[in-house]
């Protein structure tokens, strides 16, 4: 479990000071898929870099299972980073090894795993993200964009983290690739039972996959709740120029027509199935 | 770690020094650099020192920030200091084996220390208060006469602009890659020299790949916009020589005159 308490981070550039995040409070439970949403510059990326102590807060705390991660006496930095895996935006640019296998093995090697354990972890991580075994001996630079990204995610998964944080894992991919990678994120959570933090600026992606959504705006956490709770406040969202997903709009329109659509449908496919089964279509 | 390098970095601000004509700033810096090398007595540093402190004050750049740039060359200063102390002939101060430290050497080392520090502070004041773009514009404009003898001044300036333009980008990228590799348990700060050098590979490989990609993309983008070098090119930012610049020039001359007067008196 990760608890973020009164987290504030101030960037200094020359004589100018900007609060990137102000007094953020958030708790991520074990096994939860938490979505963090907000526009560019809302402080999402700054926030998540505190989760594995890459950035130190100006004030506030981050507790990992009750231990303050910035207290070097309580927990070593390397230990924090092993437990909280962070996948950056466009993670394919961090690949450097000759083969996919070696690149995924980088993290377990840094943590001093034995050769057998490294092999076990690499194979497991590659399988979880849907990389075929025959790709492991190829150069990571010879792969496609989506595959490179899978290698990078596997590289973090190979640490066996308790919490996996992904910054815009679907950025820059085509719609099909987006859906596939987000589906794999859900699969990681289901298979490993770990907490996942999914950062995105796309309501659609987050709504369809997250258990709870935290909305960042202008460095502050404005809302936090289940997708249904968040989208019920569509006016507040609009003020922040965040839109409810299109599929939610359609379902809301149906609700206005007097059709009792369940609250928990956020995926396009589920919505389509439900509508086909439950909405009587009149001919003509 | 990377943020500690002040040398050659711009410090955003809105002061008179920031707004001054880059050509003037470059010329003044050059004059002072040459001036510093003509100083022969301790007192001779005084006028330049006073002027530099005055410029730092009105530029609103904090003192500690300027002095941070000296950290980068601490080793250089230490080495030259040792050479001066031990290799100058004169009255012996103390002796380690065959190495003799002399009072004359100590004096010379101190003198060099002040000179090098002043050099660094003055040049970093130029870069701290001038954006790289303005700096290259200034250099291009100052070198313009060389075009007459077919020196490709514009092309050099363009190369410099591009190189300078990409320093922050590459720094940012380095920072990002370092963070990404730290997130995978990479350790850059412990181990012996060889281990540390090896720890750089996961940073350098992605960095080079992205630098080449960027260069390639930039070349294509420039071609697409029909970049043809210097022919009939106009500038978005025109340089203006204002009253402040004239005043600065007068001050500089005064400082130089003072320096020579003091030198003349002490000799």
Interface residues (C-beta under 8 A of the other chain):
Chain A: X13 X14 X15 X16 X49 X52 X54 X78 X81 X82 X85 X86 X87 X88 X91 X93 X94 X95 X96 X106 X107 X110 X111 X141 X155 X156 X159
Chain B: X11 X12 X13 X60 X62 X173 X176 X177 X179 X180 X181 X182 X183 X184 X185 X186 X187 X201 X202 X205 X206 X209 X210
